[in-house]
Amino acid sequence: MWGIRTADAATYYSMGEVLPTGRAGEQDAALGTGCVVYDETEKLYYIYYTGERYKPAADEDRQVVMRATSADFVTWTKDPLFRLRGADYGYSTQNFRDPYIWRMDDGWHMIVATKPVPQGSTVEDKDGVFAEFFSTDLKSWEHKGRFTKMVWDRFLECPNVFKMGEWWYLTYSDMSAFERRVHYLKGRTIDELKAATSPVWPDSKEGALDSRAFYAGNTASDGTERYMWGWCPERRGKDNTDISPDAEPKWGGSLVVHRLLQREDGTLYTAELPAIRSKYSQTAECKAVKTWGEEEGNLTISDGIYDMKAYSSVMFNTLGYHNHISMTVTTTDKADRFGISFVRGERKDGDKTYEKYYSIMVCPDGDNNYIRFEEEQGVWELKGGGSYRFPIPADLTYHIDIYTDNSVLVLYINDILTYTQRIYGIQRNCWSVNCYEGGMTAKDIKLTQY
């Protein structure tokens, strides 16, 4: 297990390996998701984490909860005598992971993602639950039963429980191939939160916080702001089309961070970090190098304002490795469709010259929009690459911020959409703004880098 440190969630420094794995035959041959808390009384950090055995025998646990302690957050000591085993409480030996701990007035509470094993059976239930444990000293833990069941027959990972304002929240990652996103549930009280998986969705997008390319989200607070970090997966062979609703190609990848913010009604949304915006501080050249639609009268350009109709496009000069693109787009009707494309430029395949590029399209669906991800001039729509649905702005105005870091891209629109995606080849290639249907105006197009 490796550590990183940051003062602003925008710039990170490596701490190196802080907690090594065990040997191949030991319970912690692999270390999985866990949680760090600080005990003010002991002046001691505790980490509870998943210990995963490599190829366990039939009578061995694949996953258990383990712990280590540290006085300085740098040097950690494993507790060789501590094991929290699902089998001791009627839960799975195969799925017992991702402990999360929070403090309440009565003491420390922990939830663990698992599946029950019915009494007298050796087969785990298909429906998952979050098991709850309680401690007054972070040393011994009492089983409190089921915190809550999971949604339908899906298995939910990486739970976090926390309070913001007057609301309690449970965030989790849905590992089902159908969904595979980070979601949240909310309640005015802990008991109301526990009942929310009935399900009682917190908002019109079923509590989704990002796309399929942001997974295993975990949160932390600095006492003022709460942040969520998740993983943007890599693609096999750096293939931008290696996306599927059946499964992600790789777990892990690159860390992405959002601010986690709260509306008056208790609903959550993710947003950019001011420190990241400030990091992209170097103004870069942003000029149109090629256009489509001017001759047909579908595109007019005046003082950096682009009035566009269907089938028009403006291509801009090449991007760097770390880019912040900002603009304002106003459509003429809620049925209009527009997009932004990356990796634009000619490619050669033998004697054939062609252009294949990757587009993030804002597409209408009744009173909502959704992001459609396409390989244009290629396989077209990439299933599993889309976003959750979000309301069409009443004034039809979209304030857009796009951050790229090498192949990782994060899009924010109007504090109503966050969309993360992996697109190889962004740097050293051109990009474009496109109108597909209806009409739109694009203005205030700016590019900054670091």
C-alpha positions as CSV (number, residue, x, y, z in Angstrom):
1,M,0.0,0.0,0.0
2,W,1.5,3.3,-1.1
3,G,0.8,6.7,0.4
4,I,0.5,10.2,-1.2
5,R,0.0,13.5,0.6
6,T,-1.5,16.8,-0.5
7,A,-2.3,20.1,1.0
8,D,-4.9,21.2,-1.6
9,A,-6.1,18.0,-3.4
10,A,-4.6,19.3,-6.6
11,T,-0.8,18.7,-6.1
12,Y,0.4,15.4,-4.7
13,Y,3.7,14.0,-3.4
14,S,4.6,10.3,-3.0
15,M,5.2,8.9,0.4
16,G,6.4,5.6,-1.0
17,E,5.3,2.2,0.3
18,V,3.8,2.6,3.7
19,L,2.2,-0.8,4.3
20,P,3.7,-3.8,2.5
21,T,1.7,-6.9,1.4
22,G,2.3,-10.2,3.0
23,R,3.8,-13.2,1.3
24,A,1.9,-15.3,-1.3
25,G,0.6,-17.7,1.3
26,E,-0.5,-15.1,3.9
27,Q,-3.9,-13.6,4.4
28,D,-2.7,-10.2,3.2
29,A,-1.1,-11.3,-0.1
30,A,-3.0,-8.4,-1.5
31,L,-4.3,-5.3,0.3
32,G,-7.7,-3.9,-0.6
33,T,-9.8,-0.8,0.2
34,G,-9.9,0.4,3.7
35,C,-10.2,3.4,6.0
36,V,-7.9,5.5,8.2
37,V,-9.1,7.3,11.4
38,Y,-7.3,9.1,14.1
39,D,-7.8,8.5,17.8
40,E,-7.3,11.8,19.7
41,T,-7.0,10.0,23.0
42,E,-4.1,7.7,22.0
43,K,-2.7,10.1,19.4
44,L,-2.7,7.1,17.1
45,Y,-3.8,6.5,13.5
46,Y,-5.7,3.3,12.7
47,I,-6.1,1.8,9.3
48,Y,-8.6,-1.0,8.8
49,Y,-8.2,-2.6,5.3
50,T,-9.1,-5.6,3.3
51,G,-6.6,-8.5,3.4
52,E,-7.0,-10.8,0.4
53,R,-5.5,-14.3,0.3
54,Y,-4.1,-15.6,-3.0
55,K,-5.9,-18.8,-4.1
56,P,-7.5,-19.6,-0.7
57,A,-8.2,-23.3,0.1
58,A,-11.8,-24.3,0.8
59,D,-11.5,-23.8,4.5
60,E,-9.7,-20.4,4.2
61,D,-11.0,-16.9,4.0
62,R,-10.5,-15.1,0.8
63,Q,-11.2,-11.7,2.4
64,V,-11.0,-10.4,6.0
65,V,-10.7,-7.0,7.6
66,M,-7.2,-6.3,9.0
67,R,-5.6,-3.4,10.8
68,A,-2.4,-1.5,11.4
69,T,-1.5,1.6,13.5
70,S,0.9,4.5,13.2
71,A,1.9,7.5,15.3
72,D,3.0,9.6,12.4
73,F,1.1,8.3,9.3
74,V,4.5,7.3,7.9
75,T,5.6,4.2,9.7
76,W,2.8,1.6,10.2
77,T,2.7,-1.5,12.3
78,K,0.4,-4.4,11.3
79,D,-1.5,-6.1,14.1
80,P,-0.8,-9.8,13.5
81,L,-3.5,-10.9,16.0
82,F,-6.5,-8.9,14.6
83,R,-8.8,-10.5,12.1
84,L,-12.5,-9.5,11.5
85,R,-13.9,-12.5,9.7
86,G,-17.2,-12.7,8.0
87,A,-17.7,-16.3,8.9
88,D,-17.7,-15.5,12.6
89,Y,-20.9,-13.5,12.1
90,G,-22.8,-15.5,9.4
91,Y,-21.2,-13.7,6.4
92,S,-19.2,-14.7,3.4
93,T,-15.6,-15.8,3.5
94,Q,-15.3,-14.7,-0.2
95,N,-16.8,-11.2,-0.1
96,F,-16.0,-9.4,3.2
97,R,-14.3,-6.2,2.3
98,D,-14.0,-2.4,2.1
99,P,-14.4,-1.4,5.8
100,Y,-15.4,2.2,6.5
101,I,-15.4,3.8,9.9
102,W,-17.0,7.0,11.2
103,R,-17.5,8.6,14.6
104,M,-20.8,9.2,16.4
105,D,-21.6,10.3,19.9
106,D,-21.7,6.8,21.2
107,G,-18.4,5.7,19.7
108,W,-17.0,4.3,16.4
109,H,-19.1,2.6,13.7
110,M,-17.9,0.4,10.9
111,I,-19.6,-1.0,7.9
112,V,-18.3,-3.8,5.7
113,A,-19.5,-4.9,2.2
114,T,-20.4,-8.6,2.3
115,K,-23.0,-11.2,1.7
116,P,-24.9,-13.3,4.2
117,V,-24.5,-17.1,4.4
118,P,-27.9,-18.5,5.6
119,Q,-27.6,-20.7,8.7
120,G,-26.9,-24.3,7.8
121,S,-25.7,-23.4,4.4
122,T,-22.3,-23.0,2.8
123,V,-23.5,-20.9,-0.1
124,E,-23.6,-17.2,0.3
125,D,-26.8,-15.3,-0.5
126,K,-26.9,-13.6,-3.9
127,D,-28.1,-10.3,-2.3
128,G,-25.4,-8.2,-0.6
129,V,-25.6,-6.3,2.6
130,F,-23.5,-3.8,4.6
131,A,-22.7,-5.3,7.9
132,E,-22.3,-3.0,10.9
133,F,-19.9,-3.2,13.8
134,F,-19.4,-0.9,16.8
135,S,-16.4,-0.1,19.0
136,T,-15.7,2.4,21.9
137,D,-11.9,2.1,21.6
138,L,-11.1,1.1,18.0
139,K,-9.7,-2.2,19.3
140,S,-12.6,-4.6,19.9
141,W,-15.6,-4.6,17.7
142,E,-19.2,-5.7,18.4
143,H,-21.4,-7.0,15.6
144,K,-24.6,-4.8,15.3
145,G,-26.2,-6.7,12.5
146,R,-27.2,-5.4,9.1
147,F,-26.7,-1.7,8.5
148,T,-28.7,-1.9,5.3
149,K,-29.3,-4.3,2.4
150,M,-27.9,-3.4,-1.0
151,V,-30.0,-2.3,-4.0
152,W,-31.8,-5.2,-5.7
153,D,-29.4,-8.0,-6.4
154,R,-26.4,-5.9,-7.1
155,F,-23.2,-5.9,-5.0
156,L,-22.0,-2.5,-3.8
157,E,-18.4,-1.7,-2.9
158,C,-16.4,1.0,-1.2
159,P,-19.1,2.4,1.1
160,N,-18.7,5.7,2.9
161,V,-21.0,7.1,5.6
162,F,-20.8,10.7,6.6
163,K,-22.9,13.7,7.6
164,M,-23.1,17.1,5.8
165,G,-25.3,19.7,7.3
166,E,-28.5,18.1,8.3
167,W,-28.2,15.1,6.1
168,W,-26.6,11.7,6.4
169,Y,-25.1,10.0,3.2
170,L,-24.0,6.6,2.1
171,T,-21.8,6.7,-1.1
172,Y,-20.9,3.4,-2.8
173,S,-19.7,1.9,-6.1
174,D,-22.1,-0.3,-7.9
175,M,-20.1,-3.2,-9.4
176,S,-22.8,-4.6,-11.6
177,A,-21.9,-4.7,-15.3
178,F,-25.1,-2.9,-16.1
179,E,-24.3,0.2,-14.0
180,R,-20.7,0.3,-12.6
181,R,-20.9,3.9,-11.2
182,V,-20.5,5.7,-8.0
183,H,-23.9,6.5,-6.4
184,Y,-25.2,8.0,-3.1
185,L,-28.2,7.7,-0.8
186,K,-29.4,10.2,1.7
187,G,-31.5,10.4,4.9
188,R,-32.3,13.0,7.6
189,T,-31.2,10.4,10.2
190,I,-29.1,7.3,10.2
191,D,-32.3,5.2,10.4
192,E,-33.7,7.0,7.4
193,L,-30.5,6.4,5.5
194,K,-30.6,2.7,6.3
195,A,-34.1,2.5,4.7
196,A,-33.1,4.3,1.6
197,T,-32.0,1.2,-0.4
198,S,-35.7,0.2,-0.7
199,P,-34.8,1.9,-3.1
200,V,-35.6,5.6,-2.4
201,W,-33.5,7.5,-5.0
202,P,-32.2,10.8,-3.8
203,D,-32.6,12.5,-7.2
204,S,-33.8,12.1,-10.8
205,K,-30.4,10.4,-11.8
206,E,-30.6,7.7,-9.2
207,G,-27.8,9.3,-7.2
208,A,-25.2,8.9,-9.9
209,L,-22.1,11.1,-9.3
210,D,-20.1,10.5,-12.5
211,S,-19.6,8.2,-15.4
212,R,-18.4,4.6,-15.6
213,A,-14.9,5.9,-16.0
214,F,-14.9,7.1,-12.3
215,Y,-15.1,4.1,-10.0
216,A,-14.4,3.0,-6.4
217,G,-15.0,6.5,-5.1
218,N,-13.9,7.3,-1.5
219,T,-14.4,10.6,0.4
220,A,-12.5,12.6,3.0
221,S,-13.1,16.1,4.5
222,D,-10.6,18.7,5.6
223,G,-13.2,20.0,8.1
224,T,-14.6,22.5,5.6
225,E,-14.8,20.8,2.2
226,R,-15.5,17.1,1.3
227,Y,-13.7,15.6,-1.6
228,M,-14.2,12.3,-3.5
229,W,-11.4,10.4,-5.2
230,G,-12.1,7.7,-7.8
231,W,-10.2,5.7,-10.4
232,C,-10.3,6.3,-14.1
233,P,-9.5,2.9,-15.8
234,E,-6.9,2.4,-18.4
235,R,-7.8,0.7,-21.7
236,R,-6.1,-2.3,-23.1
237,G,-3.6,-1.4,-25.8
238,K,-4.5,2.3,-25.3
239,D,-7.6,1.6,-27.4
240,N,-10.2,4.3,-26.9
241,T,-12.9,1.9,-28.1
242,D,-12.2,-0.7,-25.4
243,I,-15.4,0.3,-23.5
244,S,-18.3,-2.1,-22.8
245,P,-21.4,-2.1,-20.6
246,D,-20.5,-5.7,-19.8
247,A,-17.3,-4.9,-17.9
248,E,-14.5,-2.4,-17.6
249,P,-11.2,-3.7,-19.0
250,K,-9.0,-2.9,-16.0
251,W,-9.5,-2.0,-12.3
252,G,-7.6,1.0,-11.1
253,G,-5.8,3.4,-13.4
254,S,-5.5,7.1,-12.6
255,L,-6.9,9.0,-9.5
256,V,-9.5,11.7,-10.2
257,V,-10.8,14.1,-7.6
258,H,-14.0,16.1,-7.3
259,R,-15.5,18.4,-4.7
260,L,-18.6,16.9,-3.2
261,L,-21.2,19.6,-2.7
262,Q,-24.7,19.8,-1.3
263,R,-27.8,21.6,-2.5
264,E,-30.5,22.9,-0.2
265,D,-32.7,19.8,-0.6
266,G,-29.8,17.6,0.4
267,T,-29.0,16.3,-3.0
268,L,-25.3,16.0,-3.8
269,Y,-23.3,16.9,-6.9
270,T,-19.6,16.9,-7.8
271,A,-17.7,19.9,-9.0
272,E,-14.2,21.1,-9.9
273,L,-11.7,22.1,-7.3
274,P,-10.6,25.8,-7.2
275,A,-7.1,24.6,-6.6
276,I,-7.1,22.6,-9.8
277,R,-8.5,25.6,-11.8
278,S,-5.7,27.7,-10.3
279,K,-3.1,25.1,-11.3
280,Y,-4.0,25.5,-15.0
281,S,-2.7,29.0,-14.9
282,Q,-0.7,29.5,-18.2
283,T,-2.7,31.0,-21.0
284,A,-2.2,29.1,-24.2
285,E,-2.9,29.8,-27.9
286,C,-6.4,28.9,-28.9
287,K,-7.1,29.6,-32.6
288,A,-9.3,28.1,-35.3
289,V,-7.2,26.3,-37.8
290,K,-10.0,24.7,-39.9
291,T,-13.8,25.2,-40.3
292,W,-16.7,23.3,-41.9
293,G,-19.9,25.0,-42.8
294,E,-18.9,28.6,-43.6
295,E,-19.4,28.3,-47.4
296,E,-22.9,26.8,-46.8
297,G,-23.8,29.7,-44.4
298,N,-24.0,27.4,-41.4
299,L,-21.1,29.1,-39.6
300,T,-20.3,32.7,-39.0
301,I,-17.4,33.9,-36.9
302,S,-17.1,37.4,-35.3
303,D,-14.8,38.6,-32.5
304,G,-14.4,35.1,-31.1
305,I,-18.1,34.3,-31.2
306,Y,-19.1,31.3,-33.3
307,D,-22.7,31.1,-34.5
308,M,-23.2,27.5,-35.7
309,K,-25.9,25.5,-37.4
310,A,-26.2,21.8,-38.1
311,Y,-23.2,20.1,-39.8
312,S,-20.8,23.0,-38.9
313,S,-17.6,22.6,-37.0
314,V,-14.6,24.6,-35.8
315,M,-11.2,22.9,-35.3
316,F,-8.6,24.5,-33.0
317,N,-4.9,24.1,-32.8
318,T,-3.1,21.2,-31.0
319,L,-3.4,20.7,-27.3
320,G,-0.7,20.1,-24.7
321,Y,-0.5,17.4,-22.0
322,H,-2.4,19.3,-19.3
323,N,-5.3,21.5,-20.7
324,H,-8.2,23.4,-19.3
325,I,-10.8,24.3,-22.0
326,S,-13.6,26.6,-21.0
327,M,-16.5,28.0,-23.0
328,T,-20.1,29.0,-23.0
329,V,-22.5,27.3,-25.4
330,T,-26.1,28.6,-25.9
331,T,-28.4,26.5,-28.0
332,T,-31.5,27.7,-29.9
333,D,-33.8,24.9,-28.7
334,K,-33.8,22.1,-26.2
335,A,-33.7,19.6,-29.0
336,D,-30.4,20.8,-30.4
337,R,-27.3,18.6,-30.2
338,F,-23.7,19.7,-30.0
339,G,-20.3,18.2,-29.0
340,I,-16.6,18.6,-28.5
341,S,-14.1,16.3,-30.3
342,F,-10.6,15.3,-29.5
343,V,-7.7,13.6,-31.3
344,R,-8.6,15.3,-34.6
345,G,-6.1,15.0,-37.4
346,E,-5.3,12.9,-40.5
347,R,-4.3,9.2,-40.0
348,K,-2.7,6.9,-42.6
349,D,-3.6,3.3,-43.1
350,G,-1.5,2.0,-45.9
351,D,-2.4,4.2,-48.9
352,K,-5.6,5.4,-47.3
353,T,-5.8,8.7,-45.5
354,Y,-8.6,9.1,-43.1
355,E,-9.7,11.0,-40.0
356,K,-10.9,9.1,-36.9
357,Y,-11.7,11.1,-33.7
358,Y,-13.5,10.9,-30.4
359,S,-16.5,13.1,-29.5
360,I,-18.3,13.9,-26.4
361,M,-21.9,14.8,-27.5
362,V,-24.6,16.6,-25.5
363,C,-27.7,14.8,-26.7
364,P,-31.3,15.7,-25.8
365,D,-33.7,13.1,-24.4
366,G,-37.0,14.8,-23.7
367,D,-36.5,17.3,-20.9
368,N,-33.0,15.9,-20.2
369,N,-29.6,15.6,-21.8
370,Y,-27.0,12.9,-21.7
371,I,-23.5,12.5,-22.9
372,R,-22.9,10.2,-25.8
373,F,-19.3,9.1,-26.5
374,E,-18.5,8.3,-30.1
375,E,-15.6,7.3,-32.3
376,E,-16.5,9.3,-35.4
377,Q,-15.5,7.8,-38.7
378,G,-15.1,4.6,-36.7
379,V,-17.3,2.4,-34.6
380,W,-19.6,5.3,-33.8
381,E,-21.4,5.2,-30.4
382,L,-19.3,3.5,-27.7
383,K,-21.7,1.6,-25.5
384,G,-20.9,2.1,-21.8
385,G,-19.2,5.4,-22.5
386,G,-22.2,7.6,-21.8
387,S,-23.3,9.7,-18.8
388,Y,-26.3,9.9,-16.5
389,R,-29.2,12.0,-17.7
390,F,-29.2,15.6,-16.5
391,P,-31.8,18.5,-16.9
392,I,-31.6,20.8,-19.9
393,P,-30.9,24.3,-18.7
394,A,-33.9,26.5,-18.7
395,D,-32.0,29.3,-20.4
396,L,-30.3,26.7,-22.8
397,T,-26.9,28.0,-21.7
398,Y,-24.1,25.5,-20.9
399,H,-21.0,26.7,-19.0
400,I,-18.4,24.1,-19.9
401,D,-15.1,23.3,-18.2
402,I,-12.9,20.5,-19.5
403,Y,-9.8,19.4,-17.8
404,T,-7.3,17.0,-19.4
405,D,-4.2,15.4,-17.9
406,N,-2.5,13.2,-20.5
407,S,-5.3,10.8,-21.4
408,V,-7.7,11.5,-18.5
409,L,-10.5,14.0,-19.3
410,V,-13.1,15.4,-16.9
411,L,-16.0,17.5,-18.1
412,Y,-18.2,19.8,-15.9
413,I,-21.4,21.5,-17.0
414,N,-23.3,24.0,-14.9
415,D,-22.9,22.1,-11.6
416,I,-25.4,19.6,-13.0
417,L,-23.1,17.2,-14.9
418,T,-19.7,15.6,-14.1
419,Y,-18.3,13.3,-16.8
420,T,-14.9,11.5,-16.6
421,Q,-13.5,9.6,-19.6
422,R,-10.2,8.1,-20.8
423,I,-9.1,9.3,-24.3
424,Y,-5.7,8.5,-25.6
425,G,-4.0,10.9,-28.0
426,I,-5.5,14.2,-26.7
427,Q,-2.1,15.8,-26.5
428,R,-0.4,17.0,-29.7
429,N,-3.6,16.7,-31.6
430,C,-6.3,19.2,-32.6
431,W,-9.8,19.5,-31.1
432,S,-13.1,20.9,-32.3
433,V,-16.5,22.3,-31.3
434,N,-19.3,20.8,-33.4
435,C,-23.0,21.5,-34.0
436,Y,-24.9,18.4,-35.1
437,E,-28.5,19.4,-35.0
438,G,-30.3,22.7,-34.6
439,G,-28.3,25.8,-33.8
440,M,-25.9,27.2,-31.2
441,T,-23.5,29.9,-30.2
442,A,-20.1,29.2,-28.7
443,K,-18.2,32.0,-27.1
444,D,-15.5,32.8,-24.5
445,I,-13.5,29.8,-25.6
446,K,-10.3,29.8,-23.6
447,L,-7.3,27.4,-23.2
448,T,-5.0,27.3,-20.2
449,Q,-2.3,24.8,-19.3
450,Y,0.3,23.9,-16.7
